[in-house]
Amino acid sequence: MDKLTKEEIKVLFETINNNDDEINNILLQDAEMNNEIQNAIIMATKTFKKKRISMKGFVEKTIPQYSEKKFVKHFRIKRNLYKSLTKRYEKSLDYPNHIAQKLCSAPKSMALFLWFAGHPCSFRSVGRRFDLSISSVSRVIERCMMFLSKLSPKVIKWPDEEQKLQTSEFFKNKAGFLKAIGCIGGRRFTFDPAVSNKKEYIDHNGNPSICVQAVCNEDKKFVDVQIGFPGSSSKSWVFQNSDMAHKLTECGEYYVLGDSAYPCTDNLVTPYRDIGYLTIEQKEFNEKLSSCLTSVVDQSFEMLKQRFPQINYCKLRGIPKICHFIRACCVLHNMTSEDDLNFALEPEEVQTETVELQMGDIAKGNVVRNKICQDMRNQ
């Protein structure tokens, strides 16, 4: 590639209309482009690009002056975790290993993603704060999102035998459930409706949404997450078509706790259906189970939504991207501490759904539930 003159570079940038994506494509067109030409193009971006209204030096000058409390308030995680993730991201394959990375460093990229996830903001407002175009913001978010999503197998893990014993001890002391290893629940997260099969994702409130099913432990951490089912799906349908339905069959004597929207099986314990004929023991059983669900899975989802408000109405386009973004937020949730933010943990009202299950499965589930209820009474 021949050396570009200053006038040629000026014409080039007028032609591509100051688009950062086009600039990056040019930088990548020739793998043998020497450093002199690369640096000339980068310098030209500062000379010939139209000035945008933006903050200058936000990452380099402003953020280092933040106190730890203010940093957590804006970026939703502690500074040490931010630095650790930045180093890991910089070494990952998701971080672009070419000259274009000089336009957005790893610390700036991670800070941008955390700001986007931690505020109900638009791409434009994020771009102004971090001095990037909208297209660059989208690209950075997608890269960091994929990096964090890929960490999920190491961060969101099903408990081993030792962890099962620890969790079951917690539920035993709290409510008398001797072999409970977590609580299962689900939420719907609304997103931008620009999808081809929009009707499948319309929930009972008339909003396009995605179902997220999760199992949480006593520390309010996710040990299993299923993401991507359309918002029109019921909890029981999501459960029966997820990997969790098979995984629970391999739990032996252990079980998880769920609300009345789920089927009652050998390894999934739900409340007794109240039609006016419950005994005192059955009512106490329902109250204890409801208490566990509220203090574990309900609060886990509330903490996730309050820590990352963007998840409540995701502005990303495309179902795969939205799923990866939600998973990335779940990964960050598991890596954070419960006491680093002040949460307003009020229980969310969840609409009761109809459960469809074969009679044989219902009979088996009832036997297990009745035995647990009897054990509680004998304690």
Protein Blocks (a to p, Z undefined) as FASTA:
>chain_A
ZZddfklmmmmmmmnoopaklmmmmmmmpmklcfklmmmmmmmmmmmpccddddehklmm
mmmmpcfklmmmmnopafklmmmmmmmmmmmmklccbfklmmocfklmmmmmmmmmmpcc
dfklmmmmnopafklmmmmmmmmmmmmmmmmmmmmccddfklmmmmmmmmmmmnopakbg
bdcddddddddfbbfklmlmpcfkopacddddddddfkopafbdcehiafkbcfklmmmm
mmklmmmmmnojaccdddfkbccdfklccddddehiacfklmmmmmmmmmmmmmmmmmmm
mmmmmmmmmlmoccbecjklmmmmmmmmmmmmmmpcfklpccdddddddddddddddfkl
mmmmmmmmmmmmmmmmmZZ
